[in-house]
Amino acid sequence: MHSKILVFHFPITKSQTPLVCMLAKDFDLTFNILNATILPRKEGVMVLELSGSRKNFNEGVQFLKDHGVIVQNASQEVKRIRKKCTHCGACTAVCPTGALAVERPEMRVVFDQQKCSVCKLCIPTCPTRAMEVRLLSDEILE
C-alpha cells in the first residue's frame, strides 16, 4: 500500500468535474480529504491523503496531470517564526483545522503542528510574515 499527502490545484475549467471520484472508481485509490477550497476565481485547491497500490497511485496522479491539475507533494510543513509573530490573531481567522488558535487569557497565538493540513492560508494572511512553508521532500512519484 502506497500513501502520500498531496496538494491538488484544479484549474477553473475542472473545478466542477468529479476527478477525485474517478481516482476511486477508475484507479481503485482511497482518499481522505484533509482540506478543500474553491477560490474566488473558481479554481480549486484540495489536500488529500491518497492511498493504493504504487502502480494505481502513479496512474491516478498522471490522470489528474493529464486533466490540467497541478500536483504538489504536501511533504512540507508550515512553520511559525516566533520572533516575527505579534500575536495579532489574523491567522486564526483563516485556519480551517484550528491549528492556529488564540490562547486565553494571555491572548497569544499558539500553533499546533499536528492539526496543520498545510493549506497555506495563514501565509498570505499574516501581516508580519511570521508563517512560512518548509519543504521536506520534492518527490511526488517514487
C-alpha positions in Angstrom: 0.0 0.0 0.0 1.4 3.4 -1.1 0.2 6.5 0.6 1.0 10.2 0.4 -0.5 13.6 1.2 -0.7 15.7 -1.9 -2.0 19.2 -2.8 -4.0 19.5 -6.0 -4.6 22.8 -7.8 -7.6 22.4 -10.1 -8.0 24.9 -13.0 -11.2 26.8 -13.3 -12.3 24.6 -16.2 -12.0 21.4 -14.0 -13.1 22.7 -10.5 -16.7 21.3 -11.1 -15.5 18.0 -12.6 -15.6 14.9 -10.3 -11.9 14.0 -11.0 -11.2 12.9 -7.4 -14.2 10.4 -7.5 -12.6 8.9 -10.7 -9.5 8.1 -8.6 -11.6 5.8 -6.5 -13.7 4.4 -9.4 -11.1 4.0 -12.1 -7.8 3.6 -10.2 -9.0 1.8 -7.0 -7.5 4.5 -4.8 -8.8 5.6 -1.5 -8.6 9.2 -0.3 -9.1 11.2 2.8 -9.9 14.9 2.1 -7.9 17.0 4.5 -8.8 20.4 3.1 -10.7 21.6 0.1 -11.4 25.2 -1.1 -12.9 26.8 -4.2 -11.0 30.1 -4.5 -12.7 33.4 -5.6 -11.7 33.0 -9.2 -13.3 29.5 -9.1 -10.1 27.5 -9.2 -9.9 24.7 -6.6 -7.3 23.6 -4.1 -7.6 20.3 -2.4 -5.3 18.5 0.1 -5.7 14.7 0.0 -4.2 11.7 1.6 -4.2 9.3 -1.3 -3.6 5.5 -0.9 -3.5 2.5 -3.1 -1.1 0.2 -5.0 2.0 2.1 -6.3 1.0 1.4 -9.9 -2.5 2.7 -9.4 -1.2 5.7 -7.4 1.1 6.7 -10.2 -1.5 6.2 -12.9 -4.1 8.2 -10.9 -1.7 11.1 -10.4 -0.9 11.1 -14.1 -4.6 11.1 -14.9 -5.0 14.2 -12.9 -2.0 15.9 -14.5 -3.4 15.0 -17.9 -6.5 16.9 -17.0 -4.6 20.1 -16.1 -4.4 19.5 -12.4 -1.2 20.7 -10.7 0.0 18.1 -8.3 2.4 19.0 -5.4 3.8 16.9 -2.7 2.5 18.0 0.7 5.6 16.7 2.3 6.1 20.2 3.6 5.2 21.9 6.8 4.0 25.3 7.9 6.3 26.8 10.4 5.9 29.9 12.6 8.8 32.2 13.1 8.2 33.2 16.8 10.3 36.3 16.6 8.2 37.8 13.9 4.8 36.9 15.4 3.0 39.8 17.0 0.1 37.6 18.2 -2.5 39.7 16.2 -4.6 36.6 15.6 -5.2 37.2 11.9 -4.1 33.7 11.0 -6.6 32.1 13.4 -9.5 33.5 11.4 -8.5 31.6 8.2 -7.1 28.4 9.7 -9.7 25.6 8.8 -8.3 23.0 11.2 -7.8 25.0 14.3 -4.0 24.5 14.2 -3.7 28.2 14.9 -5.7 29.5 17.9 -5.7 32.3 20.5 -4.7 31.1 23.9 -6.7 32.9 26.6 -6.4 34.8 28.9 -2.9 35.6 27.6 -4.3 36.4 24.1 -1.3 34.9 22.4 -1.4 32.8 19.2 -0.5 29.1 19.6 0.3 26.8 16.7 -0.4 23.0 16.9 1.7 21.5 14.1 -0.2 18.2 14.4 -3.5 19.8 13.4 -2.0 21.7 10.4 -3.2 20.4 7.0 -0.6 22.6 5.1 -3.4 24.5 3.3 -1.1 27.7 3.5 -4.0 30.1 4.0 -2.2 31.6 7.0 0.9 32.6 5.0 -0.6 35.5 2.9 -2.9 36.4 5.9 0.0 37.1 8.3 0.9 40.8 8.2 4.3 40.2 9.7 5.1 37.2 7.5 5.7 35.0 10.6 4.3 31.9 8.8 6.3 30.1 6.2 6.4 26.7 4.4 9.3 24.4 4.8 9.7 21.8 2.0 10.5 18.3 3.3 10.8 16.5 0.0 10.3 17.3 -3.7 9.4 13.8 -4.8 5.8 13.1 -5.8 6.1 9.8 -7.6 8.6 7.3 -6.4 
